């Protein structure tokens, strides 16, 4: 999936394996290290020269068309200076899949690792606790994963 929309937030997978995320963030579901709402997209991860041209890359792509179909809009001016570059949270790997739930997000890297962030009262992040996580954390699994899906509370793999 190239675009996912949770409860009042959006995550978009870029062609270079990065994640653009914005919107409601009350449980840390954007994985940006805080619980503040963000109305400008942040770029997490990716491979190659993604920071300076992230928005240029997105415009005209399937991801942008999907976002427009879901009536998603990027807030503020449409230029690369508006994108905030965050530290790489995915072990240097490119993302290949993303899912958004009610208040949590999950991503899959090209190596099959799963990362999760956000609401965790029901253990849906599968991190061994019930703490909300505002940074993407690697889920300890014994096998490589190809895709994820998120629902209201729990995630499926």
One Martini backbone bead per residue (centre of mass of N, CA, C, O) as a GRO file, in nm:
protein
  157
    1UNK     BB    1   0.097   0.035   0.023
    2UNK     BB    2   0.115   0.394  -0.039
    3UNK     BB    3  -0.149   0.465   0.134
    4UNK     BB    4  -0.261   0.590   0.461
    5UNK     BB    5  -0.556   0.614   0.683
    6UNK     BB    6  -0.646   0.726   0.976
    7UNK     BB    7  -0.730   0.898   1.256
    8UNK     BB    8  -0.643   1.200   1.134
    9UNK     BB    9  -0.419   1.053   0.948
   10UNK     BB   10  -0.110   1.030   0.740
   11UNK     BB   11   0.055   0.787   0.521
   12UNK     BB   12   0.340   0.798   0.290
   13UNK     BB   13   0.487   0.623   0.034
   14UNK     BB   14   0.773   0.645  -0.123
   15UNK     BB   15   0.976   0.562  -0.392
   16UNK     BB   16   1.236   0.567  -0.171
   17UNK     BB   17   1.126   0.442   0.113
   18UNK     BB   18   0.962   0.654   0.254
   19UNK     BB   19   0.795   0.868   0.506
   20UNK     BB   20   0.496   1.047   0.504
   21UNK     BB   21   0.377   1.248   0.787
   22UNK     BB   22   0.040   1.351   0.906
   23UNK     BB   23  -0.140   1.493   1.179
   24UNK     BB   24  -0.255   1.318   1.406
   25UNK     BB   25  -0.061   1.251   1.745
   26UNK     BB   26  -0.168   1.155   2.043
   27UNK     BB   27   0.007   0.850   2.030
   28UNK     BB   28   0.252   0.854   1.808
   29UNK     BB   29   0.165   0.747   1.506
   30UNK     BB   30   0.402   0.905   1.339
   31UNK     BB   31   0.698   0.855   1.472
   32UNK     BB   32   0.834   1.158   1.581
   33UNK     BB   33   0.865   1.170   1.920
   34UNK     BB   34   0.564   1.265   1.969
   35UNK     BB   35   0.219   1.427   2.059
   36UNK     BB   36   0.190   1.615   1.815
   37UNK     BB   37   0.048   1.786   1.586
   38UNK     BB   38   0.089   1.768   1.216
   39UNK     BB   39   0.060   1.990   0.917
   40UNK     BB   40   0.334   1.883   0.820
   41UNK     BB   41   0.543   1.697   0.661
   42UNK     BB   42   0.738   1.409   0.735
   43UNK     BB   43   1.054   1.260   0.680
   44UNK     BB   44   1.105   0.909   0.691
   45UNK     BB   45   1.361   0.799   0.563
   46UNK     BB   46   1.507   0.636   0.310
   47UNK     BB   47   1.669   0.650  -0.012
   48UNK     BB   48   1.878   0.868  -0.091
   49UNK     BB   49   1.789   1.197  -0.217
   50UNK     BB   50   1.514   1.291  -0.021
   51UNK     BB   51   1.502   1.569   0.120
   52UNK     BB   52   1.510   1.795  -0.115
   53UNK     BB   53   1.290   1.604  -0.316
   54UNK     BB   54   1.027   1.482  -0.189
   55UNK     BB   55   0.789   1.644  -0.314
   56UNK     BB   56   0.867   1.622  -0.609
   57UNK     BB   57   0.838   1.314  -0.609
   58UNK     BB   58   0.528   1.306  -0.531
   59UNK     BB   59   0.445   1.465  -0.760
   60UNK     BB   60   0.257   1.265  -0.987
   61UNK     BB   61   0.204   1.021  -0.828
   62UNK     BB   62   0.037   0.762  -0.694
   63UNK     BB   63   0.037   0.876  -0.409
   64UNK     BB   64  -0.097   1.148  -0.477
   65UNK     BB   65  -0.349   1.035  -0.611
   66UNK     BB   66  -0.442   0.882  -0.360
   67UNK     BB   67  -0.461   1.127  -0.173
   68UNK     BB   68  -0.669   1.278  -0.348
   69UNK     BB   69  -0.888   1.054  -0.335
   70UNK     BB   70  -0.887   1.093  -0.003
   71UNK     BB   71  -0.874   1.403   0.058
   72UNK     BB   72  -0.574   1.482   0.073
   73UNK     BB   73  -0.360   1.736   0.224
   74UNK     BB   74  -0.107   1.950   0.208
   75UNK     BB   75   0.017   2.170   0.416
   76UNK     BB   76   0.073   2.448   0.274
   77UNK     BB   77   0.325   2.476   0.092
   78UNK     BB   78   0.445   2.325  -0.223
   79UNK     BB   79   0.747   2.256  -0.083
   80UNK     BB   80   1.047   2.130   0.030
   81UNK     BB   81   1.083   2.329   0.278
   82UNK     BB   82   0.825   2.198   0.439
   83UNK     BB   83   0.998   1.957   0.496
   84UNK     BB   84   1.076   1.736   0.750
   85UNK     BB   85   1.371   1.593   0.864
   86UNK     BB   86   1.422   1.284   0.996
   87UNK     BB   87   1.538   1.038   1.141
   88UNK     BB   88   1.635   0.711   1.084
   89UNK     BB   89   1.409   0.438   1.193
   90UNK     BB   90   1.490   0.173   0.969
   91UNK     BB   91   1.798   0.080   0.950
   92UNK     BB   92   1.837   0.194   0.637
   93UNK     BB   93   1.577   0.102   0.518
   94UNK     BB   94   1.337   0.046   0.299
   95UNK     BB   95   1.013   0.090   0.228
   96UNK     BB   96   0.712  -0.126   0.117
   97UNK     BB   97   0.506  -0.082   0.368
   98UNK     BB   98   0.182   0.047   0.490
   99UNK     BB   99  -0.010   0.123   0.797
  100UNK     BB  100  -0.335   0.237   0.930
  101UNK     BB  101  -0.499   0.305   1.214
  102UNK     BB  102  -0.651   0.454   1.453
  103UNK     BB  103  -0.350   0.491   1.651
  104UNK     BB  104  -0.162   0.326   1.440
  105UNK     BB  105   0.157   0.219   1.295
  106UNK     BB  106   0.293   0.035   1.007
  107UNK     BB  107   0.602  -0.117   0.880
  108UNK     BB  108   0.793  -0.231   0.590
  109UNK     BB  109   1.081  -0.362   0.487
  110UNK     BB  110   1.288  -0.497   0.244
  111UNK     BB  111   1.383  -0.714   0.483
  112UNK     BB  112   1.104  -0.771   0.675
  113UNK     BB  113   1.067  -0.555   0.875
  114UNK     BB  114   0.893  -0.433   1.165
  115UNK     BB  115   0.724  -0.122   1.237
  116UNK     BB  116   0.602   0.061   1.533
  117UNK     BB  117   0.335   0.306   1.627
  118UNK     BB  118   0.159   0.412   1.919
  119UNK     BB  119  -0.102   0.266   2.014
  120UNK     BB  120  -0.104  -0.002   2.307
  121UNK     BB  121  -0.336  -0.121   2.503
  122UNK     BB  122  -0.358  -0.414   2.321
  123UNK     BB  123  -0.065  -0.488   2.189
  124UNK     BB  124  -0.042  -0.406   1.869
  125UNK     BB  125   0.284  -0.362   1.854
  126UNK     BB  126   0.448  -0.609   1.962
  127UNK     BB  127   0.665  -0.519   2.229
  128UNK     BB  128   0.583  -0.641   2.533
  129UNK     BB  129   0.369  -0.409   2.586
  130UNK     BB  130   0.141  -0.109   2.684
  131UNK     BB  131   0.298   0.117   2.549
  132UNK     BB  132   0.328   0.398   2.410
  133UNK     BB  133   0.475   0.489   2.080
  134UNK     BB  134   0.654   0.773   1.928
  135UNK     BB  135   0.841   0.557   1.802
  136UNK     BB  136   0.978   0.360   1.589
  137UNK     BB  137   0.968   0.005   1.638
  138UNK     BB  138   1.097  -0.298   1.642
  139UNK     BB  139   0.959  -0.602   1.571
  140UNK     BB  140   0.983  -0.916   1.725
  141UNK     BB  141   1.050  -1.145   1.476
  142UNK     BB  142   1.100  -1.476   1.310
  143UNK     BB  143   1.015  -1.326   1.034
  144UNK     BB  144   0.955  -1.230   0.731
  145UNK     BB  145   0.778  -0.950   0.592
  146UNK     BB  146   0.545  -0.800   0.347
  147UNK     BB  147   0.281  -0.719   0.525
  148UNK     BB  148   0.030  -0.488   0.656
  149UNK     BB  149  -0.242  -0.447   0.901
  150UNK     BB  150  -0.488  -0.220   1.032
  151UNK     BB  151  -0.703  -0.144   1.289
  152UNK     BB  152  -0.843  -0.035   1.559
  153UNK     BB  153  -0.620  -0.205   1.734
  154UNK     BB  154  -0.511  -0.439   1.584
  155UNK     BB  155  -0.266  -0.622   1.418
  156UNK     BB  156  -0.156  -0.770   1.110
  157UNK     BB  157   0.078  -1.041   0.959
   0.00000   0.00000   0.00000
